[in-house]
Amino acid sequence: MGDLAVGARSGTEEPEEPAGQGESPQPAASSVHQSQPQRSAQSDGPAGREEIGSVKKAKKPRAFWKELPILIGIALLLALLIKTFLVQAFSIPSDSMQDTLQRGDRVLVDKLTPWFGSEPQRGEVVVFHDPGGWLNETPTPEPNPIQKVLSFIGLMPSAEEKDLIKRVIAVGGDTVECKGTGPVRVNGKALKEESYIFPGVTPCGDRPFGPIHVPKGRIWVMGDHRDDSLDSRYHQNLKYNGTVSVNEVVGRAFTIAWPINRWSTLPVPDTFDQPGINETMAAAPAALGLVGAVPIVLWRRRRLTGERTPG
């Protein structure tokens, strides 16, 4: 029975040598040596390699406090870029634009479109730098270091910059005037301003003016509270008769962002879209074309007459 068992395992029928005769096969040692390569092969198989690889690929996440300075730096850079090229917040320091804007309102100003050559249009509310001599008597508060940093990145209105906010009434090429108690006229067309000027005031306020011809590249601006706004009317003694260069314009105020209960947009009033305001400017190219065409017609008539005259 021992031979059959061995033969069944080995596939041969050679008799097993008795113990003590010849060299011992040492089956225990042989089984140990065979089991080691088997375990090694299992560990070297695809599953084993994937398991080891997964352990190597697993990385410990970076601590949040190490990521925080990077996030803050990116946020500040984006805020600075937005303030410089896109949108900036400004605070309303006076009552000159009531009731459209109240003292303490925060408005957002579009700074992007001027980069593409856009110029202020009639009826827009714009922020502009002091052209010189407008804010000489206005004290400038000294901001603290935190205010300086926040205003630099655009998260807080600047307290050092001398900026003003008014409504554009006339643009380059227009003629604007206001006599007696009004109304204001642009290119001879009366403006219906009841929708935005302060209730109870006259369109001229206490300063009738004009007619003023607005030079190209400049604008005539007025506050909505005509009795409480030192606008173009009060600076006619300066060069260009109180008009402001479009190069001084920071951008158009397009919305009230703060306080929350005053959220609203700042659209152009319909009175500036009425027909007639642009008629003078629209007629100018036609008139110039007519003047230029006259010499050509006369020259052609003279030439035709000369050809018909017998030699």
C-alpha positions as CSV (number, residue, x, y, z in Angstrom):
1,M,0.0,0.0,0.0
2,G,2.9,2.3,0.6
3,D,4.1,1.9,-3.0
4,L,0.7,2.6,-4.4
5,A,0.4,5.8,-2.4
6,V,3.8,7.0,-3.5
7,G,3.3,6.0,-7.0
8,A,0.0,7.8,-7.1
9,R,1.8,11.0,-6.0
10,S,4.9,10.7,-8.1
11,G,3.6,8.8,-11.2
12,T,6.2,6.0,-10.9
13,E,6.3,2.6,-9.4
14,E,9.9,2.5,-8.2
15,P,10.1,1.1,-4.7
16,E,11.0,3.4,-1.9
17,E,14.3,2.6,-0.3
18,P,14.1,1.6,3.3
19,A,15.1,4.0,5.9
20,G,18.7,4.0,6.7
21,Q,19.8,2.7,3.3
22,G,21.4,5.3,1.0
23,E,20.7,9.0,1.2
24,S,17.5,10.3,2.9
25,P,15.2,12.3,0.6
26,Q,14.5,14.7,3.4
27,P,10.9,15.5,2.4
28,A,10.5,18.1,5.1
29,A,13.3,20.3,3.7
30,S,12.1,19.9,0.2
31,S,8.6,21.0,1.0
32,V,9.9,24.1,2.7
33,H,12.0,25.1,-0.3
34,Q,9.0,24.6,-2.6
35,S,6.6,26.6,-0.6
36,Q,8.8,29.7,-0.5
37,P,8.9,30.2,-4.4
38,Q,5.1,29.8,-4.4
39,R,4.6,32.6,-1.9
40,S,7.0,34.8,-3.9
41,A,5.2,34.1,-7.1
42,Q,1.9,35.1,-5.5
43,S,3.3,38.3,-4.3
44,D,4.9,39.0,-7.7
45,G,1.7,38.5,-9.5
46,P,-0.5,41.3,-10.9
47,A,-2.7,41.5,-7.8
48,G,0.4,41.8,-5.6
49,R,1.9,44.5,-7.8
50,E,-1.3,46.5,-7.8
51,E,-1.5,46.2,-4.0
52,I,2.1,47.4,-3.6
53,G,1.6,50.2,-6.2
54,S,-1.5,51.4,-4.5
55,V,0.3,51.8,-1.3
56,K,3.1,53.8,-3.0
57,K,0.6,56.1,-4.8
58,A,-1.3,57.0,-1.7
59,K,-0.1,60.4,-0.4
60,K,-0.8,62.2,2.8
61,P,-3.0,65.3,2.1
62,R,-1.3,68.7,2.7
63,A,-2.4,70.4,5.9
64,F,-5.0,73.2,5.5
65,W,-2.8,75.8,7.1
66,K,-0.1,75.2,4.5
67,E,-2.7,75.8,1.7
68,L,-4.2,78.9,3.3
69,P,-1.4,81.4,2.3
70,I,-1.6,80.2,-1.3
71,L,-5.4,80.7,-1.3
72,I,-5.1,84.1,0.2
73,G,-2.5,85.2,-2.3
74,I,-4.6,84.0,-5.2
75,A,-7.7,85.8,-3.8
76,L,-5.7,89.1,-3.3
77,L,-4.3,88.9,-6.8
78,L,-7.7,88.3,-8.4
79,A,-9.2,91.2,-6.3
80,L,-6.4,93.5,-7.5
81,L,-6.9,92.6,-11.1
82,I,-10.6,93.1,-10.9
83,K,-10.2,96.5,-9.2
84,T,-7.7,97.6,-11.8
85,F,-9.4,96.4,-15.0
86,L,-13.0,95.4,-14.3
87,V,-15.0,96.8,-11.4
88,Q,-14.3,99.0,-8.5
89,A,-16.4,100.1,-5.5
90,F,-16.9,103.7,-4.6
91,S,-18.5,105.3,-1.6
92,I,-20.9,108.3,-1.9
93,P,-19.6,111.0,0.5
94,S,-22.2,113.8,-0.1
95,D,-25.8,114.6,-1.0
96,S,-25.0,116.0,-4.5
97,M,-26.7,113.0,-6.3
98,Q,-29.9,112.8,-4.2
99,D,-32.3,111.1,-4.6
100,T,-30.6,108.8,-7.1
101,L,-27.8,108.2,-4.6
102,Q,-27.7,108.7,-0.9
103,R,-24.8,109.6,1.3
104,G,-23.1,106.3,2.3
105,D,-24.2,104.3,-0.7
106,R,-21.7,102.0,-2.3
107,V,-21.7,101.9,-6.1
108,L,-19.9,99.5,-8.5
109,V,-18.1,101.2,-11.4
110,D,-17.5,99.6,-14.7
111,K,-13.8,100.1,-15.6
112,L,-13.6,97.6,-18.4
113,T,-15.4,99.3,-21.3
114,P,-13.2,102.4,-21.3
115,W,-10.3,100.1,-22.1
116,F,-12.0,99.3,-25.4
117,G,-12.4,102.9,-26.4
118,S,-15.9,103.4,-24.9
119,E,-16.7,107.1,-23.9
120,P,-19.3,108.4,-21.5
121,Q,-22.8,108.9,-22.9
122,R,-25.5,111.3,-22.0
123,G,-27.5,110.3,-18.9
124,E,-24.8,108.0,-17.5
125,V,-23.7,108.4,-13.9
126,V,-19.9,108.5,-14.0
127,V,-17.0,108.6,-11.5
128,F,-14.1,110.9,-12.5
129,H,-10.9,112.3,-11.0
130,D,-10.8,115.9,-9.9
131,P,-10.0,117.8,-13.1
132,G,-8.2,120.4,-11.0
133,G,-9.7,123.0,-8.7
134,W,-13.0,121.2,-8.0
135,L,-12.1,119.7,-4.5
136,N,-9.6,122.2,-3.2
137,E,-11.7,123.0,-0.2
138,T,-12.7,119.4,0.6
139,P,-10.6,117.9,3.4
140,T,-9.3,114.4,2.7
141,P,-9.4,112.0,5.7
142,E,-6.3,110.1,6.6
143,P,-7.0,106.3,6.3
144,N,-5.6,103.8,8.7
145,P,-3.2,101.0,7.5
146,I,-6.0,98.4,7.1
147,Q,-8.1,100.8,5.1
148,K,-5.1,101.5,2.8
149,V,-4.6,97.8,2.2
150,L,-8.3,97.1,1.5
151,S,-8.7,100.1,-0.8
152,F,-5.5,99.1,-2.7
153,I,-7.0,95.7,-3.6
154,G,-10.4,97.1,-4.2
155,L,-12.3,95.7,-1.3
156,M,-12.9,99.2,0.1
157,P,-13.4,102.6,-1.5
158,S,-10.2,104.7,-1.5
159,A,-10.2,107.6,1.0
160,E,-7.1,109.3,-0.5
161,E,-8.2,109.6,-4.1
162,K,-10.1,112.8,-5.0
163,D,-12.9,111.4,-7.1
164,L,-16.4,112.8,-7.9
165,I,-19.6,111.3,-9.2
166,K,-22.0,113.2,-11.4
167,R,-24.4,112.6,-14.3
168,V,-23.3,113.3,-17.9
169,I,-25.7,115.9,-19.4
170,A,-23.8,116.7,-22.6
171,V,-20.9,115.2,-24.6
172,G,-18.4,116.5,-27.1
173,G,-20.0,118.5,-29.9
174,D,-23.2,119.3,-27.9
175,T,-24.4,122.7,-26.9
176,V,-26.0,122.8,-23.4
177,E,-27.8,125.6,-21.6
178,C,-30.3,126.4,-18.9
179,K,-32.0,129.7,-18.5
180,G,-34.1,131.0,-15.5
181,T,-35.8,128.0,-13.9
182,G,-35.1,125.7,-16.7
183,P,-35.4,123.3,-18.4
184,V,-31.9,122.2,-19.3
185,R,-31.5,122.1,-23.1
186,V,-29.1,119.9,-25.1
187,N,-28.8,120.9,-28.8
188,G,-32.0,123.0,-28.3
189,K,-34.0,120.0,-27.0
190,A,-35.5,120.3,-23.5
191,L,-34.7,117.5,-21.1
192,K,-37.5,116.0,-19.0
193,E,-35.6,115.4,-15.7
194,E,-38.4,114.9,-13.2
195,S,-37.5,111.2,-12.9
196,Y,-34.1,111.7,-11.4
197,I,-33.5,115.3,-10.1
198,F,-34.2,116.0,-6.4
199,P,-37.8,116.8,-5.7
200,G,-38.5,120.5,-5.3
201,V,-35.4,121.9,-7.1
202,T,-35.3,123.6,-10.5
203,P,-33.3,122.1,-13.3
204,C,-30.9,125.1,-13.2
205,G,-30.7,125.2,-9.5
206,D,-29.3,128.6,-8.5
207,R,-26.9,128.7,-11.4
208,P,-28.3,129.3,-14.9
209,F,-25.7,128.9,-17.6
210,G,-24.9,128.7,-21.3
211,P,-25.1,128.2,-24.0
212,I,-21.9,126.2,-23.6
213,H,-20.3,124.4,-26.5
214,V,-18.7,121.2,-25.2
215,P,-15.4,120.5,-26.9
216,K,-14.6,117.1,-28.4
217,G,-13.3,114.6,-25.9
218,R,-15.0,116.4,-23.0
219,I,-18.3,116.1,-21.1
220,W,-20.6,118.5,-19.1
221,V,-21.7,117.0,-15.8
222,M,-24.3,117.9,-13.2
223,G,-25.5,116.5,-9.9
224,D,-29.1,115.3,-9.5
225,H,-29.5,117.6,-6.5
226,R,-29.1,120.8,-8.4
227,D,-29.0,123.0,-5.2
228,D,-26.3,120.9,-3.5
229,S,-23.9,120.0,-6.3
230,L,-20.7,121.9,-7.2
231,D,-20.6,120.6,-10.8
232,S,-19.7,122.0,-14.2
233,R,-21.9,125.1,-13.6
234,Y,-19.6,126.3,-10.8
235,H,-16.4,125.9,-12.7
236,Q,-17.0,127.8,-15.8
237,N,-14.2,130.2,-14.8
238,L,-11.7,127.3,-15.4
239,K,-10.2,126.3,-18.7
240,Y,-12.8,124.5,-21.0
241,N,-15.7,126.3,-19.2
242,G,-16.2,123.6,-16.5
243,T,-16.2,120.6,-18.8
244,V,-14.3,117.4,-17.9
245,S,-11.9,115.4,-20.1
246,V,-13.0,111.9,-20.9
247,N,-9.5,110.8,-19.9
248,E,-10.3,111.7,-16.3
249,V,-13.3,109.4,-16.2
250,V,-12.8,106.2,-14.2
251,G,-15.9,104.5,-15.4
252,R,-19.7,104.3,-15.3
253,A,-21.5,103.6,-12.0
254,F,-24.0,100.8,-13.0
255,T,-25.4,99.6,-9.7
256,I,-25.9,100.4,-6.1
257,A,-24.3,97.4,-4.2
258,W,-24.7,98.6,-0.6
259,P,-26.8,98.8,1.6
260,I,-28.7,95.7,0.7
261,N,-32.1,97.4,0.9
262,R,-31.0,99.9,-1.8
263,W,-29.9,97.4,-4.4
264,S,-30.7,98.7,-7.8
265,T,-29.3,99.5,-11.2
266,L,-28.5,103.0,-12.6
267,P,-30.0,103.1,-16.1
268,V,-29.9,106.0,-18.5
269,P,-33.2,108.0,-18.2
270,D,-35.5,107.9,-21.2
271,T,-35.3,111.7,-21.8
272,F,-31.8,111.3,-23.3
273,D,-33.2,108.9,-25.9
274,Q,-35.8,111.3,-27.2
275,P,-35.5,112.3,-30.8
276,G,-34.0,115.7,-31.5
277,I,-30.9,115.6,-29.2
278,N,-28.7,114.1,-31.8
279,E,-30.2,115.9,-34.8
280,T,-27.5,118.6,-34.8
281,M,-24.7,116.1,-34.8
282,A,-26.5,113.9,-37.3
283,A,-26.9,116.9,-39.7
284,A,-23.2,117.8,-39.5
285,P,-21.9,114.9,-41.8
286,A,-24.6,115.7,-44.4
287,A,-23.7,119.4,-44.4
288,L,-20.0,118.6,-44.8
289,G,-20.8,116.2,-47.6
290,L,-22.8,118.9,-49.3
291,V,-20.1,121.5,-49.0
292,G,-17.5,119.0,-50.4
293,A,-19.8,118.0,-53.3
294,V,-20.3,121.6,-54.6
295,P,-16.8,122.0,-56.1
296,I,-17.0,118.6,-57.7
297,V,-20.3,119.4,-59.4
298,L,-19.1,122.8,-60.6
299,W,-15.9,121.3,-62.0
300,R,-17.9,118.6,-63.8
301,R,-20.3,121.2,-65.3
302,R,-17.4,123.3,-66.5
303,R,-15.8,120.3,-68.1
304,L,-18.9,119.3,-69.9
305,T,-19.5,122.9,-71.1
306,G,-16.0,123.0,-72.5
307,E,-16.4,119.8,-74.4
308,R,-19.6,121.1,-76.1
309,T,-18.0,124.4,-77.1
310,P,-17.0,124.2,-80.8
311,G,-13.3,124.7,-81.4
